[in-house]
Amino acid sequence: MTRTAEVFAEVERAAAAVLVGSMDPLRLSLLTMVVGGHVLLEGLPGTAKTLMARTLAHLTGANFGRVQFTPDLLPADIVGSVVYDQRLGRFEVRPGPVFTDVLLADEINRSPAKTQAALLEAMEERQVTLDGRSHPLGDRFMVLATQNPIELEGTFPLPEAELDRFMVKVAVPSLGVEGELELARRVDQGFDANRLEEILTGPPPAGPEVLLHLRSEVAGVSCSEEVRSYISSIVAASREAPELTFGASSRATVALVRLGKARAAAGGRQFVTPEDVKELCMPVLRHRLQLRPEAEMQGLDETSAVGRVLARVAVPR
């Protein structure tokens, strides 16, 4: 078993004391953190997206920041601003909440495109430019953005350029009957999500030093020529699909390779398999594909579009 597999198991065991239901969103978010990406979480209000983000930050020993996106939010409310200090007689930088390790951009699609775009430089280059100077954010910087389904009132669709910068889009489902029953049991016994630090005691299982080791181990995982060809064929097929206006960008190729290696290491393997790639295609591709209007009228959605793309590419043996 790899050290990555051990750490992932420890994180999931600890998170089970807080989170109810599937651990897939947490696991995929941790995979993305290991390879230096960003996550878009989509789900209805009340599906514990914020709690999952706080839990991930706590179990990785990361500094946590949160911005509640609203229609009147300004870019400076996120990245910071430059103000004149009369006492010192000079301009000073006042950093915004983006200067952290894990930034929760809560309900990101409640703000218009101008404010959403304030995160573009931070997500792509891990820096913020203020007053003509670049301010680094650190190699652990990660955006965990939540969004409500776009059908809800008062939402603004994210621009394609920003969507593409999210390595994965994770659909967070509501709890089933058994999950709701377990949640009710925990609340009845005194569970309070605001007391996270009292529940998750002890050192974080995936702290900064551990994360560096995981990244080194993931970098050593091999990705064969056959698997690389499979990835490139999937991305190419998405661009040629008749039901799509446009397919995945080259960032999808990068994401599938990096996440494939991380998923292999988390599974205790030193090599990427086609199954790793197939399992990752949905979260990596779903937000990068644009359906044609006629395809939407026929009832196709992003999930079925990804399925059709995968069906057109032969799986290597």
N, C-alpha and C positions, 0 to 999 in steps of 0.2 A: 504493500500500500504506500502511496506517495504521501509526503507531508501535507500536500494540498488537500488530499482526500480526508486526512485526519482533521485538519482545521475546519473544513466544511462541515464535517460531522459534528464537531464541537460547537460550531456556531448554530447549527440547526437545533441541537439539543438545548442550548441555552435559550434560543428564541422561542422554543415551544412553551416556555413558561409565560410568555407574553402573547404570542400570536396564536390565533385559532384558525384552523383550516389548512389549506395547502401551503407548503413552504416554497412552492415554485417561484413566486415573485421575489422572495428574499434570496433564494439561491441564484436566480438569474441576475439579480442586482449585485450580489457579491462577485459573481463571475465577471460582470462588467467592471466593477471596481478594480479587480485584479489586473485587468488589461487596460485600464485607464480610459474607460468610456463613460457615457452618460445614459440615463434611463428615463423614459417617458412612461409613467404609470397612468392608465386610463381605467376609470371605474366610477360608478355612482357614488354620491356622498355617503359616508358611513361604512365604507368597506376597508377601513384600517390602513389606508395608504400612508397617512402621516405617521401612524404608529409604527408601521414597517420601516419607514425611513429613519425614524428616531432609534429604533432597535438596531438597525444596521450600523448607524454611526456609533452607538454605544458599544457594540460588540467588536468594532474595529478600532476603538480608541480614537475616533476622529472628532474634531471640533465640528459642531453642528450649528448651522444657521438656517433661518426660515424667512421667506418673504411671502406675504399673502398678496397675490396679484388681484388687483381691482381695476375697474375702468379708468380711475383717475390717477393710477400709479405712474410716476415719471421714471425715465431711465436713471436719473441721478439717485432715485430712491433705492436702486439696486447696486450700482457700481460705485456710488459716492460722488463727491464734488470737490471743487477747489474754492476755498473761501479766503477772504482777506482778514488776517488777524491784526486788528489795530494795535493791540498791545505789543506784538512783536514787529509790526511794520512790514509784514510779508504775507504772501499767499501760502496757505497750508492745505494739504490734502486731507479731506475727511473721508476715510474709506467707508464703503457701504457694506451691507451684509454679505456680498459676494466674496469677501475676503475671509474665507473659512475653508474647511476640508470638504464637508458634505453640505451642499446648499439645497434645501427643499424649496423649490419654486411651486408653491401651492396654488392650484387652480390657475395654471399659467395661461389658459385660454380665456380667462376673464378680462384680460387686458388687451388693448389693440396692438397691432403689429409693431409699432414704433417702440413700445415698451418691451415686448417680447424680444426684439432684436438687440436689446441691451446686453443680452447674454451671449451673443454670437462670438465675439472676440474671446471672452472668457472660456467658452466651451471649446473653441478650436485651438487656441494658442496658450491657454492657461495664464493669461495676463490681462490686465486692464490698463488702458491708456487714459490718463488724466493729465490735463495741462501739457500735452505733448510728451509726457514721460510714461514709460511702461513700468507697470508694477506687477511682479510675478505673484501667482496664486499658489504655487507649490505643486509637486507631482502627485499629491493625493486629492487634488481638487476634483470634485464630482458634482454634477447637477442631477438631482432626483426631482423631476417635474411631475406634478400630478395634473391631470386634466379631466374635466367632466366630458361625457359624450357630447359631440358637437350638436346633437339634436336638442340639447337643453337650452332654455332661453338665456340670452345674455352672454353667449360665448362667441369667441373670434377664432376661426381656424388658424393654426400656426402656419406661417409661410413655409414653402417647400424647402428653402435653404436652411431654415432652422430645424425642421423635422429631420432632415438628412444628418444633422449633427448629433442626433440621439442615436447611440449605437443600437439600442433595442427599444421596442415599444411593448409593454407588458399589460395585458388585459387582466385586471383584478376583479374576480367574480364575487358576487355576494355569497354569504354562507348558505349552505343547505340546512335542512332540518336538524341533522346531527350537530352541525357546527353551531347553530343558534342555541341548541340545548346545552352544549358545552360552555358557550359564552355565558348563558344565563346562570349556569352552575358556578362559574368563576366569580361573576358579579355578586351572586348571593353569598359567596364566601369572602367577599371583601376586596376583590380585585379592583385596582384603580390604575388606569393607564398613565395618569399623571405622576405616579410614584415609580417610574421606571427604574430609577437608580436603586430603590429599595428592593426591587424584585431581581434585577440582574446584578448580583454582587460578584466580587472577585475581579481579577484582571481580565481585560478583554482577550478572547481567544485568538483574535486576528489583529493585534495591535500593529503599530508602524513597522517594527523590526520583522515581525512575522510576515507582514504584507510584502516587504522587500524580498524575503526568502521565497514566497509563493510566486512572485513575478519572475524571479530567477529560474525557478523550477518549471514554470509554464514556458518560458523562453526555450528551454531545452527539449520540449516535446516535439517530436518529428511529425511533419505533414507530408505525406508521400505525393509523388507526381500525379498518381491517379486521383487522390482526394483533391489536390489543387485543381486538376482539370475538371473535376465534378463541380467544384465551386464556381469556376469561371463559366462553365456551361450553364449553370443555373442563372447567373447574373445576365449572361447573354440572352438566354431564353426569355427573361422578363422584359427585355428591351424589344423583343420581336413578337411578343404576345399580341394577338389581334384585339383582345378586349381591353388593352391598356393604352392610355395616351402616351405614357412614358414608363420606363422600367426603373430598375435599381441603378444607383450610381456606383462608382468605384469604391465608395466608402463601404458599401455592402460586402464587397470582396474582402476588404481589410477586416471588417467585423467578423465575417465567417471564419477566416483563418485564425484570428486572435482568440475569438471565443471558442472555436473548435479545440484549440490547444488547451485553453483553460478548462473546458468541460472534460477533456481527456484526462488531465491531471487530477481534477476533482473526482474522476471515476477510478483513479488508481492506475491509469495507463500512461505509457510514454509515447503514444502515437494516436493520431486522430483517425477516426473511422468515418465512413459515409453516414453512419447512423448519427454521429455527433452533428454533422452538417445538416441532416434532415431535421433533427429536433430543434436546431437553432434558426432554421429558415423562417419560421413564422414570426418570432419576435424581431428578427433582423430585417425582414423584407416588408412586413405588413404596412408600415407607415411610409414606405418609399415608392409604392406603386400607386399610380393614378389611373383609376378606372375611366373608360370612355362613358359618356352619358347614356348611350344606348345599352351598354353592359349593365349599368346601374338600374335602368328601366326593366331589364330582364331579371333583376333580383340578385345580381352578383354583389358580393362585398369583398373587403380586403382579405378575409380568411379564405374564401373560395378562390380568389385570384391567385394567392400563393399556392394553393393546392393544385390549380391548373398548371402553373409554371413548373412545379415539381414533377407533375405527371408527364411532362414532355421531355424530361431528361433521364436518361438511363442511369441507374445506380451501378457504380463499379463493383465488380465482384472481388 
